[in-house]
């Protein structure tokens, strides 16, 4: 019996030791600033809303319920967006177009805590009630797709460590704490438009260049527009595929000056890029070093703001149940 207890104790010590070794080498999620992901809002129809099939001749009142969840890291505020039901004639279903338009409610963003734990974003239902097919059909018919179309403002934040030192071109024999000329690792908050590449180079002893790529990483059927405009996918819409880019960080007071921006502000650190046919675009920024007395890494932050459009859809079968009641 004593020998069994000794064996059990040694086994437990071995298991504890293995566990401690694992945690000590962990590079857990707290090592990155954001939860990440390529989605802002997720959408789906509540089961049975709309139903798979309904009856004609005002025999089957029903509703449409769209379930939303904010998987990204930007809050949806009041007035930021709406959901519109399209694909059906409102008159045929006994409602008006206004009945098929509802605002997206306020939705708290997903949040990553300092210890790496995740607080989920809000979930909400958007309801459209009072639908009832009015027409007396000659037979069953498959109704064209009912589509729930969402249009809302959203923002992606990006943080990337860049390297600074007093003389950017100086060579040293001792390994530096960071590298000036290299590809960096941009970290994006959860959202469908992101900075996917960022490279830093030195162009003089006191000036660096930061080039980054803005890209749509969401589903190919989704669309995006200039912040605050209508979700209008017509070819003639000049606000299509526009993203507002703002470099929010400075280096000891030196504000980056960027090229590749449309309608840029006076400091040239904020403006728009157009991702024609959703092709990625590159923005190039220059920063003049000021009061840099040693080698260190600094956070280079960029905000990407846009109006986003996405949809879900479902077909329903309308069944003929005969003429009106006598």
N, C-alpha and C positions, 0 to 999 in steps of 0.2 A: 504493500500500500504506500509506504514511504517513498519507494522508487517511482511509483506512478505520479505522486504529487511533484517530485523533483522534475520529471519529464514535462509535466504540464506547465510548471513555472518557467522552465527554460523556453518552451514553445511560445508562451505569452510574451516573454521578454524579446524573443526574436521578431514576433509580429509587431510589437510596439516600436522596435528599432527600425523595422522596414518602413512603418508608417511615418515615423519622424523624418527619416531620410527623404521620403517622397515630398513631404510638405516643405522641407527646407530648400529644395531645388525647384519649387513651383514657380512658374511665371504666370500667375493667375490673372483674371480679368481686371484686377485693380491696377495693373500696370499700364493700362490704356485709358484715355480720357473719356471715351464714349462706349455705349452699348453697341452702336453700329447697326448694320443692316441696310437693305436697299428699298425699304418700304416706309411710306409715311402712314397713310390710312389703309387698313384692310377692310374689304367689303364682302358681305355675303347676304343672301336672302335667308330670312328665318324660315325654318322648315315649314312647308305648307303655306307660305305667304310670299308670293302667290301660290295657290294650289296647282297641282299638275293638270287638273281639269275642272271646268265649271259648266253650268247649264246656260242655255240661251233664254230669251224671253223673260228676263228679270226674275229667274228662278234661283239664283245663287249669288247672294251678296258676299263679297270677300274684300280682303285688304292686302296691301303689300307692305312688308316690313323689311327694312334694310338694316342689318347689324354692322356697326362700325367699331373698329378698335384702332387706337392710335399706337402703332408699333414704332413710330419714329420718335425723334427727340426734339420736336417743335410743338408748342401748344397751339391748338386750334382755338382762336378767340371768337367772341361774338361778332357776327358779320363777316367772318373769314371765308365762308363758302356755303354752298347749297347742293341739294340733290334734286334732280329732275327726272321724272319718269317719262320716257319717250318710247316710240314704237307702237303706240296705240292711239286711236282716235278718242279723245275724252268723251265726246258726245255718245259714242257707241257704248260706253261703260257708265253713263249716267253721271258724269262728273265734269268739272271745268278744268282748263289748263292750270288755273291757280291751285286747284286741289292736288295737282301732281307736282307741285314745287314746294320744298320744305328746306329751311336753313339747317346747316350742320350745327349741332349744339357745341358749346364749349367743351373741349376735350383736352384734359391734362396729358402731357407728353410722357413717354417712357423716360425713366431717370436712372442713371447709374450712380450709386453711392460711392463714397470714398473707399469703402472696403471691398468694392467689386460687386456687391449685391445689386439686384435690379428691382426697381419699383415699376410695375407694369403701368402703361398708360390707360386712359379711360376707355370704357366700352359703353356704347349708347345705341339705342334703336331709333330709327327715323321711320315713322308710320304714315301710310297713305291709306285712308279708309273710304268706305262708301261706294266701292266699285261694284257694278252689277250689270252684266251684259244685257242690253236692251232689245236687240234685234231678234226676231223670230226666224231662225235659219231653216233652210230646206234640208239640211243634213249636217252631220258633224264637220267641223272645220278646225284645222290647226292654225291657231292665231299666230301672226308674226311675232317675233321675239319681243318680250317686255324687257326694256333696258333701264337700269338705274344708273344715271350719269352723275358723277360727283365732280365738282369744280371748287377748288379751295387754294388759299395762300399757304405756302410752306417754306421752310428755311432749313438748309444744311449748314452746320458749322464745321470748319476744318482746322485742325491744329497740327503743325509740323515743326519738329526741332531743326533749326538751321545753325550753322557754325559761324562764329565771329572771332576775330583776333585783331590786334592793333595794326599789323602789317599783313595784309591778306596774301601777298606774293612771297613773303619771306619763307625760306627753307630752314628746317631745323633737323638736328640729328636725333633728338629725343622724340619719341612718338607723341603726337599731339593728342589732346583730350577729345578732339573731334576733327572731322575732315571737311575742308571747304568745298572741294569739287567732287560731288558725288550725287547719285540718286538718293533722295530722302524717302521717308515712309509717311505719307500723309494719313492722318487719322480723321475719319469722317463720322459725324453724328448720323443717326439713322435717318435716311431720306433717299429718294430716287434719283437725285442729281448730286454728283460728288466730284471731288478732285481725285483723279485716279493716278496721276503721276506728278512728281515735283522734283526738279533738279536745281541745285545751287552751284554757281561757278563764281570765280573772282574775275573781274574785268579790269581792275586796277588795284593799287595797294590799299585804297580806302573805299572801294565800291564793289558790292556784290550784285549778282543777277540771280533772280529766282524765277524760273519758268515752270508754270503748272498747267495741267490739262483739266478742263471742265468737261464732264461727260454725263450723259443720261444713262443710268444703269438700271432703270426700272423696266417693266414689261414693254415690248415693242409696240403694242397697241395703245399705250398711254400717250398723252400729249401734254405739252407745257407751254406757257405763255408768259408774257411780261407781267410782273407782279401787279395785282389789282385790276387787271383787264378781264374782258369776257373770254370764256373758253370757246373761241370761234375758230373752227378748223378749216375755214375756207382758205383757198390758196392766196386770195387777195389780202388776207389779214397780216398787216405788217408787224403785229405784236406776237406772231407765232414763234415758238422755239427760242424765246429770249430769256436769258437768266441775268439777274442783277448780281454783279460781283463786287464785293467790298473787302479790301484788305484792311482789317481793323487794328492790326498791330503796328508798332513803330520800333525803332532801335534807338534807345536813349533820346527819343524825341524826333528822330529822323523818319519822316513819313515816306513809304515806298511810292515811287512814281512808275506807273504801269503803261504799257502799250498793248494794243489789241482790244481796247475797250471803246464801245460806242457811247456817245453822249456822256463822256467822262466829266467828273467834277473838276474844280480848279486845281486840286492837289493831284489829280490823275491816279487816285487810289480807289475810285469807285466809278462804275459804269456798267454797261451791258455787253454781253456776248450773245451772238445768234448762232445756235447749233443747227445750221441748215441741214435738213434731212436727218437731223439728230446725229450729225458727224461731230466728234469731239473738237474743241477749240483750245488753243494755247494762249495764255496770257503771260507776258514777260514783264517783270518788275525789277527796278533798280533801287538800291538803298545805299546812300552814302554814310559811311561809318562816322559816328560822333562819340567822342569820349569813351572809346573802347580801350581799356587799359590792360586787359589780359584775354586769354582764350577761354571762351565759354559757349554754351548753347543757349539759344533764345527761341521762344515759341513764335512761329509765323502763323498768324490766324487770318482766315478768310471766311466770310459769310456768303452763301449762295441763296438768293431769294427768287421765288418763282410762283406762278399760278399753275396748279397741277390738275389734270383731268384724267379720270379713270372710270371704268364702268364694269358692271356685271349684267348678265342677261339670261333670260329663261323663256322658253316657249310653253304655252298652255294649250290644251285641247278644249274647244268649246263644243259641247254636245247638244244636239237637237232633242228637246224633250216634248215636242208637239206645240200646238197653238195655245193661245191664251185660255185661261180658265173661264168657263161660262157661268 
